[in-house]
Amino acid sequence: MAKVKNPLMSISASGSIAENLTFSIKKTGQQVRWQRKQKDVESYARNVQRSAYSKAVVAWRVLDQVEKNSWKTLAGCSPLTGYNLFVREHIAGNITNDSFAFFGSGVLGVCILGNT
């Protein structure tokens, strides 16, 4: 990463130019990075994964607020949010009915919260 002094004829600069050259301010000072565009490779496996993720997102949006809060509570002691937990379990196939995807048929575990 290259360090830059007085970039773009100013004291500081941040943002991107033509989505290729990115200026930022870090702890070490002003930096500029060349961003290479990533290729979106179409493959069967990637399309299957994207399809499964899309179905999980649609299933989440169908849930009412009570069901969403239940997933949030279920994910309470893990680093996941309720949404992340729901999507993970949906993609894994642990939720059987998309129209009522409350807890599915799988046991997702128990957590005990201590006094901290």
ZABA-593090 format. One record per residue (C-alpha): residue number from 1; x, y, z. Coordinates in steps of 0.05 Angstrom, whole numbers, plus 5000, padded with zeros to 4 digits. Last residue first. Layout:
// residues N
> NUM;X;Y;Z .
...
END
This chain:
// residues 116
> 116;4563;4786;5670 .
> 115;4509;4744;5702 .
> 114;4502;4681;5662 .
> 113;4460;4666;5600 .
> 112;4447;4593;5587 .
> 111;4441;4573;5514 .
> 110;4400;4517;5484 .
> 109;4405;4485;5416 .
> 108;4375;4490;5347 .
> 107;4332;4428;5350 .
> 106;4308;4415;5279 .
> 105;4237;4410;5253 .
> 104;4227;4482;5234 .
> 103;4231;4535;5288 .
> 102;4181;4586;5262 .
> 101;4183;4575;5187 .
> 100;4108;4576;5175 .
> 99;4100;4586;5099 .
> 98;4170;4562;5085 .
> 97;4158;4493;5116 .
> 96;4218;4449;5129 .
> 95;4269;4491;5164 .
> 94;4332;4450;5178 .
> 93;4351;4450;5105 .
> 92;4422;4477;5115 .
> 91;4401;4539;5074 .
> 90;4343;4551;5121 .
> 89;4386;4540;5183 .
> 88;4438;4590;5159 .
> 87;4386;4641;5137 .
> 86;4349;4636;5204 .
> 85;4414;4643;5244 .
> 84;4436;4703;5204 .
> 83;4368;4737;5212 .
> 82;4366;4724;5287 .
> 81;4435;4755;5292 .
> 80;4496;4711;5300 .
> 79;4551;4718;5353 .
> 78;4514;4667;5395 .
> 77;4481;4680;5462 .
> 76;4415;4709;5436 .
> 75;4408;4670;5371 .
> 74;4343;4639;5396 .
> 73;4319;4706;5421 .
> 72;4330;4737;5352 .
> 71;4295;4677;5320 .
> 70;4236;4688;5367 .
> 69;4236;4762;5350 .
> 68;4230;4744;5276 .
> 67;4171;4698;5291 .
> 66;4136;4753;5331 .
> 65;4150;4804;5276 .
> 64;4117;4764;5221 .
> 63;4156;4718;5175 .
> 62;4147;4726;5099 .
> 61;4211;4768;5094 .
> 60;4251;4712;5125 .
> 59;4225;4662;5073 .
> 58;4244;4710;5016 .
> 57;4314;4716;5045 .
> 56;4320;4640;5051 .
> 55;4298;4630;4979 .
> 54;4350;4680;4956 .
> 53;4404;4644;4995 .
> 52;4386;4577;4964 .
> 51;4386;4608;4894 .
> 50;4454;4641;4906 .
> 49;4483;4575;4929 .
> 48;4455;4537;4869 .
> 47;4481;4592;4822 .
> 46;4550;4588;4854 .
> 45;4552;4513;4846 .
> 44;4531;4516;4773 .
> 43;4582;4568;4755 .
> 42;4580;4640;4734 .
> 41;4644;4677;4749 .
> 40;4632;4748;4773 .
> 39;4701;4777;4760 .
> 38;4730;4824;4811 .
> 37;4750;4894;4791 .
> 36;4819;4911;4814 .
> 35;4823;4967;4865 .
> 34;4887;5008;4864 .
> 33;4898;5035;4934 .
> 32;4915;5104;4961 .
> 31;4933;5118;5032 .
> 30;4935;5179;5078 .
> 29;4965;5166;5146 .
> 28;4985;5106;5189 .
> 27;4920;5108;5228 .
> 26;4883;5106;5161 .
> 25;4855;5160;5115 .
> 24;4829;5134;5049 .
> 23;4837;5144;4974 .
> 22;4812;5092;4925 .
> 21;4834;5088;4852 .
> 20;4793;5040;4810 .
> 19;4720;5057;4819 .
> 18;4729;5115;4770 .
> 17;4760;5155;4826 .
> 16;4744;5131;4895 .
> 15;4734;5162;4963 .
> 14;4777;5200;5012 .
> 13;4825;5259;5004 .
> 12;4866;5300;5051 .
> 11;4904;5366;5050 .
> 10;4889;5379;4977 .
> 9;4923;5378;4909 .
> 8;4896;5308;4893 .
> 7;4935;5276;4949 .
> 6;4976;5317;4999 .
> 5;5025;5263;5018 .
> 4;5008;5192;4998 .
> 3;5029;5126;5028 .
> 2;5028;5067;4980 .
> 1;5000;5000;5000 .
END
